[in-house]
Amino acid sequence: MHTVACLLRTIGGPCTHKKNIETMDTQADIPHLPRIVIVGGGAGGLELATRLGDTLGRRGQAEITLIERGRSHLWKPLLHQAAAGTLGIDDNELNYLAQSTWHHFKYRLGAMDGLDRANKQVLVAPTRDDDGREIVPRRSFGYDILVLALGSQNNDFGTPGAAEHAIALDTVDDARRFHRRLVNACIAANTQAAPLRPEQLKVVAIGAGATGVELVAELHNATRALAAYGLDRIDPERDVRLSLVEAAPRILPALSARLSASAAAELAKLKVEIHTGKRVTAVTSSGVQTADGDFLPAELVVWAAGVKAPDVLRDLDGLESNRINQLVVRPTLQTTRDDAIFALGDCAACHWAGHDGNVPPRAQAAHQQANFLVRQIARQLAGKPLSPFVYRDFGS
């Protein structure tokens, strides 16, 4: 007992000669490294965990934990290619467990479903397999510093039928699901004896931002490649129809009018139908209804309009959030009501200094904020004052 107690003293713990082993085993008597917990393994969260692991984790100065509901990471801007089938997911995804082993942090599988700020605990829901069997039970993880990096998801604004009949490309599983349905639709059309129904082999992408525009362009090539592999009864030029629906007056409304016009011209060459100035009011099993009374038949509908932060962040144990669930942060990226909790990336509402709005939800912003927090967390651990984050826009 004396040897154990003195060993504890050498690493900063109390030295005691008590013989009560239960007293020696209490967590209060065993010092722990600062616990840095990152929730969300998207581009920003994964980069932060990796860099903190390579520095504080490798040196034994902090314990870094990444909590993520997925098992592998695929850069979100590539999901439209995975959905179309023009990019192999297995060849481009990064395994979280392998990354954590290589870079000195811990990976824990699970989805945060609550927070206990008073006791500094992240609450994580049970993880189940495809058949509903529990793999990992409900757990909680203690933290000294918490970084929320849960990214964003498509926002269907409560449009009737959107949740049931449209696919939002938020995750790798969404991309796989869309691709399966695309292939199945082509196989079914190729083998049926009856004429094609009005909606068959028609795809509508709602939202003509980068995801929608890039998806229909990829699908043009993918459907022709599918037809070339033995689907000899499908004529892509005649049977396949790709459409974009956008509420704004032009596609790619966040970019310049010149780039928008150039993209529209390229899509016209691919015979993509563009419907601008149209607001979607409902999605059904056979198509899309717009506010002006038009109905666009579709077998597959992709929702790529609008973004919001995950619903779990809304009123998360008293943290301040905005109308799209983003956590409101100060210039230091600390949440407004808790200095021990930071937020970065799409789930953070960070004012853009010198501008009217917030830092835009872009990959470059998440990258810059991850780099910023590597330095800031080290400063916080050292008891030094934090600096304000400055976003630099390098273009779209």
C-alpha positions as CSV (number, residue, x, y, z in Angstrom):
1,M,0.0,0.0,0.0
2,H,2.9,2.4,0.9
3,T,4.4,1.8,-2.6
4,V,1.2,2.5,-4.4
5,A,0.6,5.7,-2.4
6,C,4.1,7.0,-3.1
7,L,3.7,6.2,-6.7
8,L,0.5,8.3,-6.8
9,R,2.4,11.1,-5.2
10,T,5.0,11.1,-8.0
11,I,2.3,11.7,-10.6
12,G,0.6,14.4,-8.6
13,G,-1.7,12.3,-6.3
14,P,-2.0,12.3,-2.6
15,C,0.4,10.2,-0.5
16,T,-1.5,8.3,2.2
17,H,-0.6,5.3,4.4
18,K,-4.2,4.3,5.1
19,K,-4.8,0.6,4.8
20,N,-8.4,0.9,3.7
21,I,-8.2,-0.2,0.1
22,E,-11.7,1.2,-0.6
23,T,-10.4,4.6,0.3
24,M,-7.5,4.2,-2.0
25,D,-9.8,3.1,-4.9
26,T,-12.1,6.1,-4.8
27,Q,-11.9,8.2,-8.0
28,A,-11.5,11.4,-5.9
29,D,-8.0,10.2,-4.7
30,I,-6.8,9.3,-8.2
31,P,-5.8,12.3,-10.4
32,H,-6.8,12.3,-14.0
33,L,-5.5,14.1,-17.0
34,P,-7.6,16.9,-18.4
35,R,-10.5,15.3,-20.3
36,I,-11.2,16.9,-23.7
37,V,-14.3,15.4,-25.3
38,I,-15.2,16.2,-28.9
39,V,-18.7,15.2,-30.1
40,G,-19.0,14.8,-33.8
41,G,-16.5,13.3,-36.2
42,G,-17.1,15.5,-39.3
43,A,-14.3,17.4,-41.0
44,G,-13.8,19.8,-38.2
45,G,-14.3,17.5,-35.2
46,L,-12.1,14.8,-36.7
47,E,-9.3,17.3,-37.6
48,L,-9.4,18.7,-34.0
49,A,-9.3,15.2,-32.4
50,T,-6.4,14.2,-34.6
51,R,-4.3,17.4,-34.0
52,L,-5.0,17.4,-30.2
53,G,-4.1,13.7,-30.1
54,D,-0.9,14.3,-32.0
55,T,0.1,17.0,-29.5
56,L,-1.6,16.8,-26.0
57,G,-2.5,13.2,-26.3
58,R,0.9,11.9,-27.6
59,R,2.7,13.9,-24.8
60,G,0.4,12.5,-22.1
61,Q,-0.9,16.0,-21.3
62,A,-4.6,15.4,-21.9
63,E,-7.0,12.6,-22.6
64,I,-8.7,13.2,-25.9
65,T,-12.0,11.4,-26.7
66,L,-14.1,11.6,-29.9
67,I,-17.7,10.5,-29.7
68,E,-19.2,9.8,-33.1
69,R,-22.3,7.8,-34.2
70,G,-20.7,6.6,-37.4
71,R,-17.8,4.1,-37.8
72,S,-16.1,5.8,-40.7
73,H,-15.7,9.3,-42.2
74,L,-16.4,10.4,-45.7
75,W,-15.9,14.0,-46.6
76,K,-19.4,15.4,-46.9
77,P,-18.9,17.2,-50.2
78,L,-18.2,13.8,-51.8
79,L,-21.6,12.3,-50.8
80,H,-23.3,13.3,-54.0
81,Q,-20.6,11.3,-55.9
82,A,-21.2,8.3,-53.6
83,A,-24.9,8.6,-54.1
84,A,-24.5,8.6,-57.9
85,G,-22.1,5.7,-57.8
86,T,-19.3,7.5,-59.4
87,L,-17.1,7.3,-56.2
88,G,-16.4,4.2,-54.3
89,I,-17.2,4.7,-50.6
90,D,-14.9,1.9,-49.3
91,D,-11.9,3.4,-51.1
92,N,-12.4,6.9,-49.8
93,E,-13.7,6.6,-46.2
94,L,-11.5,6.8,-43.1
95,N,-12.0,4.4,-40.2
96,Y,-12.4,6.2,-36.9
97,L,-11.0,3.4,-34.8
98,A,-7.8,3.2,-37.0
99,Q,-7.4,7.0,-37.0
100,S,-7.7,7.1,-33.2
101,T,-5.1,4.4,-32.8
102,W,-2.7,6.2,-35.1
103,H,-3.2,9.6,-33.6
104,H,-3.4,9.1,-29.8
105,F,-7.1,9.7,-29.1
106,K,-10.0,7.6,-28.0
107,Y,-13.0,6.8,-30.3
108,R,-16.3,6.0,-28.7
109,L,-19.2,4.9,-30.9
110,G,-22.5,6.6,-30.1
111,A,-24.8,9.5,-30.6
112,M,-25.1,12.3,-27.9
113,D,-28.7,12.7,-26.8
114,G,-28.3,14.9,-23.8
115,L,-25.9,16.9,-21.6
116,D,-25.5,17.3,-17.8
117,R,-23.6,20.5,-17.4
118,A,-23.8,20.5,-13.6
119,N,-21.8,17.3,-13.5
120,K,-19.9,17.8,-16.8
121,Q,-21.3,14.7,-18.4
122,V,-22.1,14.0,-22.1
123,L,-25.1,11.6,-22.3
124,V,-24.9,9.1,-25.1
125,A,-27.8,7.0,-26.4
126,P,-27.5,3.2,-26.9
127,T,-26.2,2.0,-30.2
128,R,-28.2,-0.7,-32.0
129,D,-27.6,-2.8,-35.1
130,D,-29.8,-2.9,-38.2
131,D,-32.0,-5.5,-36.5
132,G,-32.6,-3.3,-33.5
133,R,-30.3,-5.3,-31.2
134,E,-28.3,-3.3,-28.7
135,I,-24.6,-3.2,-29.4
136,V,-23.5,-0.6,-26.9
137,P,-25.6,0.4,-23.8
138,R,-26.4,3.9,-22.8
139,R,-23.3,5.6,-21.4
140,S,-22.1,9.0,-20.2
141,F,-18.6,10.6,-20.5
142,G,-17.1,13.1,-18.2
143,Y,-15.3,16.1,-19.5
144,D,-13.3,19.1,-18.4
145,I,-13.5,20.7,-21.9
146,L,-16.2,19.8,-24.3
147,V,-16.2,20.7,-28.0
148,L,-19.5,20.2,-29.9
149,A,-18.9,19.7,-33.6
150,L,-22.1,18.0,-34.8
151,G,-22.2,19.7,-38.2
152,S,-25.5,20.3,-40.0
153,Q,-28.2,18.4,-41.8
154,N,-30.7,19.3,-44.4
155,N,-33.8,21.3,-43.3
156,D,-37.1,20.2,-44.9
157,F,-38.9,23.0,-43.1
158,G,-41.7,20.5,-42.2
159,T,-42.8,20.2,-45.8
160,P,-45.5,17.5,-46.0
161,G,-44.1,14.2,-47.2
162,A,-40.5,15.3,-47.3
163,A,-39.3,13.1,-44.4
164,E,-41.2,10.0,-45.8
165,H,-40.5,10.3,-49.6
166,A,-37.3,12.4,-50.0
167,I,-33.7,11.4,-49.3
168,A,-31.4,13.9,-47.7
169,L,-27.7,13.3,-48.4
170,D,-26.4,13.9,-44.8
171,T,-24.5,10.7,-44.2
172,V,-22.8,7.8,-45.9
173,D,-25.8,5.6,-45.2
174,D,-28.0,8.2,-47.0
175,A,-25.7,8.0,-50.1
176,R,-25.8,4.2,-50.0
177,R,-29.5,4.2,-49.7
178,F,-30.0,6.5,-52.7
179,H,-27.6,4.5,-54.8
180,R,-29.4,1.3,-54.0
181,R,-32.7,2.8,-55.0
182,L,-31.2,4.2,-58.2
183,V,-29.9,0.9,-59.3
184,N,-33.1,-0.9,-58.3
185,A,-35.1,1.6,-60.3
186,C,-33.1,1.0,-63.4
187,I,-33.2,-2.8,-63.0
188,A,-37.0,-2.7,-62.5
189,A,-37.6,-0.5,-65.5
190,N,-35.4,-2.7,-67.7
191,T,-37.2,-5.9,-66.8
192,Q,-40.9,-4.8,-66.7
193,A,-43.1,-5.6,-69.6
194,A,-45.5,-2.6,-69.1
195,P,-44.7,0.9,-70.3
196,L,-42.9,3.1,-67.9
197,R,-45.1,5.0,-65.4
198,P,-44.9,8.8,-65.5
199,E,-42.6,9.0,-62.5
200,Q,-40.3,6.1,-63.4
201,L,-36.6,6.9,-64.0
202,K,-37.2,10.6,-63.1
203,V,-35.1,12.2,-60.4
204,V,-35.9,15.6,-58.8
205,A,-33.4,17.4,-56.6
206,I,-35.0,20.0,-54.4
207,G,-32.5,22.8,-53.8
208,A,-30.0,24.1,-56.5
209,G,-27.1,24.8,-54.2
210,A,-23.8,23.0,-54.7
211,T,-25.1,19.6,-53.6
212,G,-28.2,19.6,-55.9
213,V,-26.3,20.9,-58.9
214,E,-23.4,18.5,-58.6
215,L,-25.7,15.6,-57.9
216,V,-27.7,15.9,-61.1
217,A,-24.5,16.3,-63.1
218,E,-23.1,13.1,-61.6
219,L,-26.4,11.3,-62.2
220,H,-26.3,12.2,-65.9
221,N,-23.1,10.2,-66.2
222,A,-24.0,7.4,-63.7
223,T,-27.3,6.5,-65.4
224,R,-25.6,6.2,-68.8
225,A,-23.0,4.0,-67.2
226,L,-25.6,1.8,-65.6
227,A,-27.5,1.4,-68.9
228,A,-24.3,0.4,-70.6
229,Y,-23.9,-2.6,-68.3
230,G,-26.6,-4.8,-69.8
231,L,-29.7,-2.7,-69.2
232,D,-30.3,-2.7,-72.9
233,R,-34.0,-1.8,-72.7
234,I,-33.3,1.6,-71.1
235,D,-32.5,4.5,-73.3
236,P,-31.1,7.2,-71.0
237,E,-31.7,10.0,-73.5
238,R,-35.4,9.0,-73.8
239,D,-36.2,7.5,-70.4
240,V,-34.2,9.3,-67.8
241,R,-35.2,12.8,-66.6
242,L,-33.2,14.9,-64.2
243,S,-34.7,18.0,-62.7
244,L,-33.6,20.8,-60.3
245,V,-36.1,22.8,-58.2
246,E,-35.0,26.0,-56.6
247,A,-37.1,28.6,-54.7
248,A,-34.6,31.4,-55.6
249,P,-34.6,33.1,-59.0
250,R,-31.5,31.3,-60.1
251,I,-29.4,28.2,-59.3
252,L,-26.4,28.4,-57.0
253,P,-27.9,31.5,-55.4
254,A,-25.0,31.8,-52.9
255,L,-22.5,32.3,-55.7
256,S,-22.1,35.1,-58.3
257,A,-24.7,35.5,-61.1
258,R,-21.9,34.8,-63.6
259,L,-21.1,31.4,-62.0
260,S,-24.8,30.6,-61.7
261,A,-25.4,31.4,-65.4
262,S,-22.3,29.3,-66.4
263,A,-23.5,26.3,-64.4
264,A,-27.0,26.6,-65.8
265,A,-25.6,26.5,-69.3
266,E,-23.6,23.4,-68.6
267,L,-26.6,21.7,-67.1
268,A,-28.7,22.6,-70.1
269,K,-26.2,20.7,-72.3
270,L,-26.9,17.6,-70.1
271,K,-30.6,18.2,-70.6
272,V,-31.3,18.8,-66.9
273,E,-34.6,20.6,-66.4
274,I,-34.2,23.7,-64.2
275,H,-37.2,25.1,-62.3
276,T,-36.3,28.3,-60.5
277,G,-38.6,30.5,-58.5
278,K,-40.6,27.5,-57.4
279,R,-41.3,26.6,-53.7
280,V,-42.0,23.0,-52.9
281,T,-45.2,22.5,-50.9
282,A,-45.3,18.7,-50.7
283,V,-43.5,15.5,-51.7
284,T,-45.4,12.3,-52.5
285,S,-44.5,8.8,-53.5
286,S,-44.8,9.8,-57.1
287,G,-43.4,13.3,-57.3
288,V,-43.1,16.9,-56.1
289,Q,-45.9,19.5,-55.7
290,T,-45.0,23.2,-56.0
291,A,-46.8,26.3,-54.7
292,D,-47.8,27.5,-58.2
293,G,-49.7,24.2,-58.8
294,D,-47.2,22.3,-60.9
295,F,-46.5,18.6,-60.2
296,L,-43.2,17.1,-61.2
297,P,-43.3,13.3,-61.4
298,A,-40.4,11.6,-59.8
299,E,-39.4,8.1,-58.7
300,L,-36.5,9.5,-56.6
301,V,-36.5,12.8,-54.8
302,V,-33.4,14.3,-53.1
303,W,-33.9,17.1,-50.5
304,A,-30.9,19.5,-50.7
305,A,-32.6,22.7,-49.7
306,G,-31.7,24.5,-46.4
307,V,-29.6,23.5,-43.5
308,K,-30.0,23.3,-39.8
309,A,-27.9,22.0,-36.8
310,P,-29.1,18.7,-35.3
311,D,-32.2,18.9,-33.1
312,V,-30.4,17.6,-30.1
313,L,-28.7,21.1,-29.8
314,R,-32.0,22.9,-29.3
315,D,-32.1,24.1,-25.7
316,L,-29.3,21.6,-24.8
317,D,-29.3,21.8,-21.0
318,G,-29.7,25.6,-21.1
319,L,-27.2,26.4,-23.8
320,E,-28.2,29.3,-26.1
321,S,-29.3,28.3,-29.6
322,N,-30.8,30.1,-32.6
323,R,-33.8,29.2,-34.7
324,I,-31.8,26.6,-36.8
325,N,-30.5,24.9,-33.6
326,Q,-26.9,26.4,-33.9
327,L,-25.2,27.0,-30.6
328,V,-24.5,30.7,-30.1
329,V,-20.8,31.3,-29.4
330,R,-18.6,34.2,-28.4
331,P,-15.6,35.2,-30.5
332,T,-13.5,32.6,-28.6
333,L,-15.9,29.9,-29.8
334,Q,-17.0,29.3,-26.2
335,T,-20.8,29.0,-25.8
336,T,-22.4,32.0,-24.3
337,R,-23.5,30.3,-21.1
338,D,-20.6,27.9,-20.4
339,D,-16.9,28.6,-20.6
340,A,-16.0,24.9,-20.6
341,I,-18.0,24.2,-23.8
342,F,-17.0,25.2,-27.3
343,A,-18.7,24.7,-30.6
344,L,-17.3,24.8,-34.1
345,G,-18.3,24.3,-37.7
346,D,-21.9,24.3,-39.0
347,C,-23.4,23.8,-35.6
348,A,-21.9,27.0,-34.3
349,A,-23.4,30.5,-34.7
350,C,-20.3,32.6,-34.7
351,H,-20.5,36.3,-35.7
352,W,-18.3,37.1,-38.7
353,A,-16.4,40.2,-37.5
354,G,-16.9,43.1,-39.9
355,H,-19.9,41.5,-41.5
356,D,-23.6,41.6,-40.8
357,G,-24.1,37.8,-40.4
358,N,-22.3,34.8,-39.1
359,V,-19.4,32.8,-40.3
360,P,-20.8,30.7,-43.3
361,P,-21.3,27.0,-42.9
362,R,-18.4,25.9,-45.1
363,A,-15.7,23.3,-44.8
364,Q,-13.0,26.0,-44.8
365,A,-14.7,27.6,-41.7
366,A,-14.7,24.3,-39.8
367,H,-11.0,23.7,-40.8
368,Q,-10.0,27.2,-39.6
369,Q,-11.9,26.8,-36.4
370,A,-10.4,23.4,-35.7
371,N,-6.9,24.8,-36.1
372,F,-7.9,27.7,-33.9
373,L,-9.2,25.5,-31.1
374,V,-6.0,23.4,-31.0
375,R,-4.2,26.5,-29.8
376,Q,-7.0,27.9,-27.7
377,I,-7.5,24.7,-25.8
378,A,-3.8,24.5,-24.9
379,R,-4.1,28.1,-23.7
380,Q,-7.2,27.3,-21.6
381,L,-5.4,24.4,-20.0
382,A,-2.5,26.6,-19.2
383,G,-4.8,29.2,-17.6
384,K,-4.1,31.8,-20.3
385,P,-6.6,34.2,-21.8
386,L,-8.2,33.1,-25.1
387,S,-8.0,35.0,-28.4
388,P,-10.9,35.8,-30.7
389,F,-11.4,33.7,-33.9
390,V,-10.9,35.5,-37.2
391,Y,-12.5,33.9,-40.3
392,R,-10.7,34.3,-43.6
393,D,-12.8,33.7,-46.7
394,F,-10.8,32.0,-49.4
395,G,-13.7,31.8,-51.8
396,S,-16.3,29.1,-52.7
